[in-house]
């Protein structure tokens, strides 16, 4: 069974909450906070990936560091 967690509707795992905080701080430090201001975080925990390719790219880099 596939489960997708939608921002604001479900509690994300701690790892994903940490990533969201990191990404928001990182984008704020670069003055790019509006880059994701209207972008929802849709996460698929079974595949450990975000459905939005921009967020997934940041997540991939964050997860391997």
C-alpha positions as CSV (number, residue, x, y, z in Angstrom):
1,X,0.0,0.0,0.0
2,X,1.4,3.4,-1.0
3,X,1.2,6.2,1.5
4,X,2.0,9.8,0.7
5,X,2.2,12.4,3.5
6,X,0.9,15.8,2.7
7,X,2.3,18.9,4.3
8,X,-0.2,20.2,6.9
9,X,-2.3,17.0,7.0
10,X,0.0,14.5,8.5
11,X,3.0,14.5,10.9
12,X,6.2,13.9,9.0
13,X,8.9,11.6,10.4
14,X,11.6,13.4,12.4
15,X,14.1,13.1,9.6
16,X,11.8,14.9,7.2
17,X,11.0,17.6,9.7
18,X,14.7,18.2,10.2
19,X,15.2,18.4,6.4
20,X,12.3,21.0,6.1
21,X,13.9,23.1,8.9
22,X,17.3,22.9,7.2
23,X,15.9,23.8,3.8
24,X,14.0,26.8,5.0
25,X,17.0,28.1,7.0
26,X,19.3,27.5,3.9
27,X,17.0,29.3,1.5
28,X,16.5,32.1,4.0
29,X,20.3,32.6,4.3
30,X,20.4,32.9,0.5
31,X,17.4,35.2,0.4
32,X,15.5,32.6,-1.7
33,X,12.8,31.9,0.8
34,X,10.1,32.6,-1.7
35,X,11.4,29.9,-4.0
36,X,9.4,27.4,-2.0
37,X,6.9,29.7,-0.3
38,X,3.9,28.2,-2.3
39,X,5.4,24.7,-2.7
40,X,3.8,22.0,-0.6
41,X,6.0,19.2,0.8
42,X,4.5,16.0,-0.5
43,X,6.5,13.1,0.8
44,X,6.3,9.4,-0.1
45,X,7.8,7.5,2.9
46,X,7.8,4.1,1.2
47,X,10.2,5.4,-1.4
48,X,11.8,8.1,0.8
49,X,11.3,10.8,-1.7
50,X,9.4,14.0,-2.4
51,X,7.0,14.3,-5.3
52,X,8.2,17.8,-6.1
53,X,11.5,17.5,-8.2
54,X,13.0,20.7,-6.8
55,X,12.5,19.6,-3.2
56,X,13.7,16.1,-4.1
57,X,16.9,17.5,-5.5
58,X,17.6,19.4,-2.2
59,X,16.6,16.4,-0.2
60,X,18.9,14.1,-2.1
61,X,21.9,16.4,-1.5
62,X,21.0,16.8,2.1
63,X,20.6,13.1,2.7
64,X,24.0,12.2,1.3
65,X,25.9,14.8,3.2
